[in-house]
Amino acid sequence: MSLPPILTERLRLPVMASPLFIISGPDLVIEQCKAGIVGSFPALNARPAEQLEIWLERITRELAEWDAAHPDTPSAPFAVNQIVHKSNDRLQHDMDVCAKF
């Protein structure tokens, strides 16, 4: 099975950063992606829930700006870790916000 083009064309290293509770946020994710590795964060780090959309807008915008300024070294993709458990009452909200981006 081959990797999808977004991974083979944008990853400089076959690495995905771990979504760290409390620590992972937009600053870290943006720098990870600029370095050519998949950046990630847990959706629940964005508190309150409305903060998630602000984070995703910022990450998406800043990485697009990076890509425009650095076409030879585009940013890697990023991931949002979701807690898929009935105890997570934000899951549907967070999934809806992620779908926008």
C-alpha positions in Angstrom: 0.0 0.0 0.0 1.5 3.3 -1.0 1.2 6.6 1.0 -1.2 9.3 -0.3 0.5 12.1 -2.2 -0.1 14.7 0.6 2.3 12.6 2.7 4.9 11.7 0.1 5.1 15.2 -1.3 5.0 17.2 2.0 6.8 15.1 4.6 10.5 15.5 5.0 10.6 12.8 7.6 8.2 10.0 8.1 7.2 11.3 11.5 4.0 12.2 13.3 4.2 14.3 16.4 2.3 12.9 19.4 -0.8 14.9 20.5 0.3 15.9 24.0 -2.4 16.7 26.6 -2.2 20.3 27.6 1.2 20.9 25.8 0.1 20.6 22.2 -1.4 23.7 20.7 -1.3 26.0 17.7 2.3 27.2 18.2 3.7 23.7 18.5 1.6 22.3 15.7 2.6 25.1 13.3 6.3 24.6 14.0 6.0 20.8 13.6 4.4 21.2 10.2 6.9 23.8 9.0 9.6 21.3 10.0 8.1 18.7 7.7 6.5 16.4 10.2 2.8 15.8 10.9 1.8 18.1 13.7 -1.1 17.1 16.0 -3.0 18.1 19.1 -5.9 16.7 21.1 -9.2 18.6 20.3 -9.9 18.8 24.1 -6.8 21.0 24.6 -8.8 23.8 23.0 -10.8 25.1 25.9 -13.6 26.2 25.9 -14.9 24.3 22.9 -15.3 27.4 20.9 -11.5 27.8 20.9 -11.1 24.9 18.6 -12.4 26.8 15.6 -10.0 29.7 16.4 -7.1 27.3 16.6 -7.9 25.5 13.3 -8.4 28.9 11.5 -5.0 30.1 12.8 -3.1 26.8 12.0 -4.7 26.7 8.5 -3.9 30.3 7.8 -0.4 30.3 9.1 0.5 27.1 7.2 -1.0 28.5 4.0 1.2 31.6 4.4 4.2 29.4 5.0 3.5 27.4 1.9 3.1 30.5 -0.2 6.4 31.9 1.0 8.3 28.5 0.9 7.1 26.6 -2.2 10.1 24.3 -2.1 9.5 23.2 1.5 5.7 23.2 2.0 4.3 22.4 5.4 3.3 18.9 6.4 -0.4 18.2 7.2 -1.7 18.3 10.8 -4.0 16.1 12.7 -6.6 16.6 15.4 -6.9 13.8 18.0 -10.5 13.1 19.0 -11.5 11.2 22.1 -14.2 8.9 20.8 -15.9 7.9 24.0 -19.4 8.5 25.4 -17.8 10.6 28.2 -16.7 13.2 25.6 -19.8 15.4 25.3 -17.9 17.7 22.8 -17.2 15.0 20.2 -20.0 16.0 17.7 -19.2 19.7 18.1 -15.4 19.1 17.6 -16.0 16.8 14.6 -18.3 19.4 13.0 -15.7 22.1 13.4 -12.9 19.9 12.0 -15.1 19.1 9.0 -15.1 22.8 8.2 -11.3 22.8 7.8 
